Every structure is written in structure tokens, then in C-alpha cells.
Amino acid sequence: MIKYIFQVVRKSLVLAEMEARKLLHDPTEVITRAVQPILWLGIFGEALSKIRAIPTGGYTYLQFITPGILTQSVTFLAIFYGIAIIWERDMGLLQKFLVTPTPRIALVWGKMASAGIRGLCQVVIIFIFTRILHITLYITPLSILGVILITLLGAGFFTGLSTVIASIVKTRERFMGIGQIITLPLFFASNAIYPIQIMPRWLQIVARVNPLSYMVDGLRSLLVTGNFTKLPLDIAVLAVAAYLISLLSAYLYPSIAS
């Protein structure tokens, strides 16, 4: 069993390393994807920070929204990872992976890790932009390690969800439509841009079962409030959600190629 787990982890890291090399050779995607979070912080965040209508617990609105925008950037990147899987199927690459002895779960974990690496690139860009806007965040070795862990888990979960969607719809056009339908409601039904307490009761229930809310909450604890009381719960929820969705993704993965 230990040998099998070691093999899965090793092959997952190999696949993630392949994706990282692609990113080094062509960083255009990271740069273009950085535009959206920069606009959210630079325009939306700056505008609402002047209104002061949203309770933020004594922090500036830009401080409050930064973990939410960071989460949005990572989530939107990961949820559309299924398009790459569909493209690999159309190019014949997916079929080649499936005939190798590589465990299906390793293929899924490799994709999750790849999305996490791309997500961490977004984190670095947003951190740089927060310095330009003079947004005060807790940047310590502990908070950095926590941000890396939560980013990897959050990106992993939404990549797994993306894989499940790709195995069902099987075409890029349909995937784009369903991806939009899923990501925007998840984002707005979370605590990314406003606290859960001001939501209607029914929306509060949705927000509390939304994995994106736990990702935002964990990042906000690490970068803004410094209150780690709920951090173990946030990490545990993301870890369990990522693991369960990876099992479902591995089960459905071969059906993408059909």
C-alpha cells in the first residue's frame, strides 16, 4: 500500500513538473489571467472602499476583499482546467496517458498540482499589486506556508470539479457555458466580497456549504485578521473536499476519452 501511494505521488509530481515547464516556456497565460484580479482590486475594491457601506470588522475594504479576489483568481483558473483535458483528448494525448500503467488517481492529482502551481503564480502577482495599492497584509513565513497550502487545496478541488464536468459534457463549447454557470454563483454565494452575516438567510446556508467560502476564510485568517481559530476547520474542509472530488474524477477520467 505504501509503495502504491509513493508511486502515485511520484507520478503526480512528474505530471505537475511537466506543466510547470510549459508555464516557464510560455508565461503569457499567467500574465493575461492577472488582469482580472487587478481590475477587481484596482477598480471594484477602490470604489467600494470609499462607500464604507459593507461591514468589514474594522479592516479596510481592500484588506477584506484581497483574500476573496485571490480566491476568485485561483478558482476561475482551476475550474476551466477541464478545457485543457478536452483539448488533450482531441489531440490524442489523453488516450496515450490512459494506456500507460499510470494510476488514474495520479493523472488527476497531477492536474490538481499543475493548477495549484498556476494558482501560486497568481498569488505572487496579487501580492505585488497589493504592495502597489498599499494594502496591509500579514506576510510572515507561517502565513506564506498557509497560503500555499490553501491555494493548492482550493485549486485541487476546483480542478477535480472541472474534470468531472469535462467527463460529462465532453465538448469545449458546452464546458465553457457550464463553467460560467458554476463559477459565478459560487463566487457570489461566498464571503469573498461581503460577509456572510449580511446575506439573506437562505444564501447564508449556501455560503456555509460552499468550499470557496472556506478558502476565502482561511486566506483571510492568514493575511488579514491573524485569527487562526477556524483555520484548522477551513483546511480540513478543503482537504476532504479535494480528496473526495479526486476520487470521483479518477473514476470518471477514462470516460473523457470516449
VEXKOLFI-377978 format. One record per residue (C-alpha): residue in one letter; x, y, z negated. Coordinates in steps of 0.1 Angstrom, whole numbers, plus 2048, in hexadecimal, padded with zeros to 3 digits. Layout:
N
aXYZ ...
//
This chain:
258
m800800800 i81C8187F7 k82E810817 y80E81782B i80983881A f82E841820 q82A838845 v80A84D848 v81A86C838 r83A86884D k82786686E s811883864 l82F89985D v83E88F87F l81E89A890 a81E8BA87C e8428C1885 m8398BD8AA e81E8D88A6 a8368EE893 r84F8EC8B0 k8348F68C8 l82D9158B2 l85191F8B2 h85491C8D8 d8339308DD p8299478BF t8109598D5 e7F29488C5 v7FD9538A2 i8019778AD t7DF9788BF r7CD9688A2 a7DC98288A v7C799D89B q7A699388B p7B1993866 i7C49B386C l7A49C3879 w7909B685C l7A89C4843 g7B19E4855 i78E9EE860 f7739DB84D g7869DA82C e7919FE82E a76EA0A837 l75C9F781B s777A00801 k76BA25805 i746A1C7FE r74DA0A7DC a72B9F97DE i7379D57D9 p7419CB7B5 t7649BD7B6 g76C9B8791 g7829D778D y7989D07AC t7999E47CC y7839D67E8 l7A39D17FD q7B19BB7E1 f7909A87DE i78C9A2804 t7B099880C p7AC973800 g78C972813 i79B97E833 l7B996782E t7A094A82A q78D955849 s7AC95685E v7B7933854 t794925856 f78D932879 l7AE925885 a7A8903877 i7848FE881 f78C9038A6 y7A98E98A4 g7908D18B3 i7948E28D4 a7B88D78D5 i7AD8B48CF i7948B58EB w7AF8C4902 e7C78A78F8 r7AC88E902 d7A689F923 m7CC89F92A g7CF87A920 l7E5881902 l7CB8768E8 q7C88538F8 k7EE84F8F6 f7ED8578D1 l7D183E8CB v7E38218DB t8018258C5 p8038138A3 t800835891 p7E4833878 r7C6848881 i7C885A85F a7EB865868 l7DF875888 v7C5888874 w7DD892858 g7F689D872 k7DB8B4881 m7D28C185F a7F68C9856 s7FB8DA878 a7DD8F1871 g7EC8F784F i80D90285E r7FB91A875 g7E6926858 l80592F844 c812944861 q7F195885E v7F795B839 v81996B83F i80B984858 i7EF98E841 f807992824 i81C9A9839 f7FE9BD843 t7F39C181E r8149D1817 i80E9EA833 l7EC9F2824 h7FB9F4801 i7E49D87F4 t7F19CC7D2 l7F29A67CF y80298E7B7 i8209807CA t8339687B4 p8439467BA l8259367AA s80B9497BE i81E9427DE l81E91D7D7 g7FA91E7CF v7F19317EF i805917803 l7F28FA7F3 i7D090A7F6 t7D791481A l7E18F1823 l7C38E1812 g7AB8FA821 a7B98F8844 g7B98D2840 f7948D0837 f7898E7854 t79F8D486C g78F8B4862 l76D8C3866 s7788CF888 t7838AC891 v76189E887 i74F8B889D a7678B08BA s75F88B8B7 i7398938BA v7378AE8D5 k7558A38EB t7558C2901 r7678E38FB e7498F8905 r7328E88EB f74D8E88D1 m75290D8D4 g72D9138CF i72A8FC8B1 g74B90A8A2 q73C92D8A2 i71C921893 i72F910876 t74B92986F l73794A86C p71C93C854 l73792C83F f74A94D83D f72C963835 a71E94981D s73D94B807 n74E9637EF a76697080A i75999380E y7419977F1 p73D9867CF i7259697CB q71397B7AF i7029957C7 m6F597A7DF p6D196E7DF r6CC94F7C9 w6C99377E7 l6E99457F6 q6FB9417D5 i6F391C7D6 v7019197F9 a72092D7F0 r7289167D2 v7288F77E8 n73C908804 p7608FC804 l76A91E812 s75F92F7F2 y7779197DE m7939227F5 v78C9477F1 d7889447CC g7A99327C8 l7BC94B7DD r7AB9687CB s7B69597A9 l7DA9567B6 l7DE9777C8 v7C698F7B7 t7B8987794 g7D3970786 n7B895C774 f7C093877A t7A392A766 k79091D784 l7AE91679A p7B18F1792 l78C8ED79C d7929007BC i7B08EA7C5 a79E8CA7BB v77F8D27D0 l7948DB7EF a7AA8BC7EB v78C8A47E7 a77A8B5805 a7998B381B y79F88E812 l77B884818 i778896839 s79A887844 l78B86483F l76D86D854 s78387C86F a79985E870 y77A848874 l76C85D890 y78E8658A1 p78E8498BB s76B8538C7 i7798758D3 a78D8638EE s76F8508FB 
//
